[in-house]
């Protein structure tokens, strides 16, 4: 009942504004049909409307209110959807750390309800976060897991479209036009021709045009998307439009568009801000305005540093999510092992009491060793993942600083500042290596 009702709420209030006028009467309608937890449906519907219209503070308040009601009612299903939508809100406002924390909670709730299809929704959201953090390998790994689930569960008809569109965008950001075109083709056969998916398909088409160096054809498509209702992804569209203007030599148009973007305090992601600063700097440098170009280069460096510091917190949460998943796998293996053992005992007792002791002992030892081996492999893989992630983070900082030093060519006090950044990153990398080495030898 709750699942169908929530699906109806999503269809009416997230994808369209046709029912917004009926929202005030929703409480009375739910009471009329004696539907339990009416206040939760109202909070969710209101949050979806505000999400659609990009009123994120209002959506956040309604979702927090919903969590309060669902916690009192001990309703895991609504708790899941309130945390899921909070993760979306935090993603859309560039708060990656808070988004990941909410996704971690949704995975926990989905596991408690034994609903793997809800964990799949969470994994798609996590892949989106990793993509915006430029952790493309990790994003693709989550999408591969979703794809594997969809192939083994034919009832899951929605996930393949999400996988196709997310992979297409990742390959666009990686500059892999062949893979982008493959997933553009897949999404073209999967999308349901609703408003959001039509926009997604249109966006993938201009991605392909950009990678195939056809900015002239991409410009009208991007302008068409910017003229549609809603604000989702619009700042990204503006950046790619500015990029096309730059390639076409329309420097004034590109500069005006980027200037308005970087002046917006609500510009969503650190990646978008850094890319906007860099493109502005390049345009100004091409126009011989080196002072202004240097200003935006410094802003890009400062934003990169802020992002690096935030990444440390994000990596800790990401590592914990991976540990959670390992524990889930181990718990599932424990349950399977327990069931197999019980069935074997019953079969042996039924067949021949005389074989119980020897057969059960042999089977239990064999399964225990296999389980211990699997557990050891899993823990080793997890430690390797954390090790790789920690070290790569600090190494990426150093490489990023190298690129910035090469681009900015600083001198004097500014050069000392960059040396200080190098030293800090190197010290942190050394600490990370020693810490992980200690864990691996425990």
ROVO-528073 format. One record per residue (C-alpha): residue in one letter; x, y, z. Coordinates in pm, whole numbers, plus 50000, padded with zeros to 5 digits. Example, Ala and Ser with C-alpha at 12.3 -4.5 7.8 and 13.67 -1.06 7.14 Angstrom:
<lopas>
A512304955050780S513674989450714
</lopas>
This chain:
<lopas>
X500005000050000X502715025050102X504835016749797X501965023149553X500955055049732X504515068749729X504815060449357X501625080349297X502975109749501X506165109449291X504225108148964X501955137049060X504285161049237X507835155649106X507405151248733X504695177548681X503085208348836X499585198048725X498575187449079X500285215249277X496975232949331X495585202049504X498455199149750X496705219250028X493755195050013X495955163850027X495645160950407X491835159950388X491925135150099X494165111250293X491975114350603X488845107850395X490195074450275X491605066450623X495165063550501X497685060750784X500635084450823X498965112150626X501395138150760X504285118550606X502675117850261X502055155350287X505675162250389X506995140750104X504695156549844X505625191649956X509325183049950X509045169249596X507325201049475X510055222449630X512785200049489X511285203249143X511225241249172X514755242249324X513495256149657X516035235349844X515775250850192X512005245550197X512425209850072X515075202950338X512815215250619X509885193750504X512105162950476X513565168250824X510025171650957X509125139450777X512095121450935X510855132551276X507385118051211X508735085751058X511155080451348X508325083751602X506215059451400X509205035851351X508375035550978X511495024050790X509895028150448X509215065350488X512525070550664X514215056250355X512445080150117X512995110750337X516735103650364X516905095749990X515365129049897X517605147050145X520565130949967X519215144649637X518775179449788X522325179649927X523675167249593X521855194849404X523235221149644X526815208149624X526945193249978X528555160349877X529515149850229X525975153850367X524575136450060X526835106150110X525865104350479X522175102950382X522905076850115X524685055850374X521555057350592X519315047350299X521505016850234X521185007050600X517395011350595X517024991950269X519054963550422X516874963250734X513774960450511X515494934250292X514704954149978X517664951849737X515784972449477X515945002149716X519684996849762X519994998849383X518405033649388X520965043949649X523855030249441X522735050749139X522735081849357X526185073749493X527535069449141X526255104449063X528115118449365X531345100949269X531035113948912X530785150049035X533795143549260X535645131248949X536025096449101X534985080848772X536315045848835X534325043349157X531205057248987X531455031348708X531915003548965X528625012349135X526845014248798X528234980148699X526784965449019X523394981148942X523584967448588X524344932448720X521334934348955X519044945548670X520154916848447X519364891548720X516034908148812X513904912848503X511274931548706X513734960448739X512884979648421X513975014648529X517595010148638X519045002548290X518045037448170X519705053948471X522835033148418X522995042448049X522595079948103X525055081248395X527695060948210X527255082747903X527925114048110X530985098348274X532465089347936X531725124747815X533745138648107X536515113648030X536525124747665X535695089647542X533395097247249X533025061147129X531775048747469X529565079547502X527915071947168X527345035547269X525475045147586X523665073447408X522325046847172X521345024247462X519525052247643X517715061647321X516135026947316X515275027347689X513875061547772X510115064747834X509625098047658X508715117347972X509945152948028X513005144948241X514215116348022X513635136947705X515895163847851X518475137747948X518515123947591X518835159047446X521715166047684X523555134347580X523185144547216X524925177747271X527605159747478X528295138747169X528405169246942X530925186147172X533235155747178X532955153046799X534085189546779X530785202946645X530075231946886X528105251246625X525455223846625X525555219947002X524765256547079X521055256946971X520445223947151X521865237747477X519865269847439X516725248947395X517425230547721X518025263247905X514595275247789X512775245747950X511185247148295X513075237748609X516645244948717X518135209948730X521545208448559X521055243248410X524375257048542X526195227648382X524395235148055X525495271548083X529115261248133X529075238847825X527395266647627X530215290247734X532725263747631X531105261647286X531145299547254X534865299247336X535575273047070X533595293446818X535555325146903X532585342647066X534665353847361X532345381447483X529375357547499X531465331647684X532865357447927X529445372248009X527945337948069X530815326048289X530925359048478X527285355548575X527875319548681X530865325748909X529025355049067X526265331149172X526925319849534X524695289449476X526805274849196X526385238049277X529615218449269X533255225649333X534085209249001X531825233948817X533305263848998X536885253048928X536155246448559X534415280248525X537355298548685X539825280548458X537875287548140X537475324248235X541205326148302X541975310747964X539695335247782X541225365147962X544735352447895X543905349147525X542845385747540X546165395447705X544425405148031X546975386748242X546075403648571X542445392448553X543505358048425X545825354048723X542985363948958X540785335648832X543705311348839X544155319449208X540435314549267X540645280549097X543605271549320X541755282449635X538655262949533X540815232349462X542375235249807X538955237949975X537785208149774X540875188449875X540205194250244X536565184350207X537635153450013X539385140250324X536075138850511X534315123950210X536915096450174X536385086550539X532635082550481X533165064650149X535525040350319X532945034050590X530295026950324X532615001250168X533144985550511X529354985150560X529004966650232X531654941350328X529794935250656X526544930750461X528214905150236X529714886850533X526354886850713X524674872450404X527364845850377X526894837850745X523174833550691X523694811550386X526274791150573X523894787150867X521024775950644X523204751450453X524494736750774X520994732050917X519734715450597X522744692450588X522264682050950X518594674350892X519334654350576X522084634150740X520004626651048X517114615750829X519294593850612X521554578050866X522304587551227X525554569051204X526954593350943X525964625451124X529084630351334X531664624051062X529764640750778X528824671750975X532344675851112X533924673450766X531414696950606X531604722550886X535424723850881X535454726950503X532844754650502X534544772350791X537854772850605X536174785050289X534374811950486X537594822550661X539354824450325X536554845450176X536534867850484X540314872450461X540094880650088X537274905250150X539114923050430X542284924150221X540384939149927X538814964950157X542174974950303X543604977249951X540704999549847X541205022750145X544955023050087X544525031849722X541935058549794X543945075550070X547215076049882X545575086449553X543915115849723X547195130749843X548965122249519X546165139249324X546655170349538X550375171249454X549735165449082X547025192149084X549415216849246X552035208248986X549555216748709X548615249248883X552285259148930X552885251748563X549855272648458X550315301848700X554135302948707X554175319549050X557085337349209X558135352749540X555655349049827X553105331649608X555655304949517X556345299449889X552625294249938X552605267149674X555685250949833X553765250650161X550875232849989X553315207549840X554845200850180X551465197250351X550215172450089X553475152750100X553355150650482X549745138850470X550605113250204X553455100150423X551115097450722X548525079150511X551105054050386X552365047050738X548815043650871X547715019450601X550964999550628X550244995350999X546724982750925X547974958050667X550524943150909X548074939451200
</lopas>
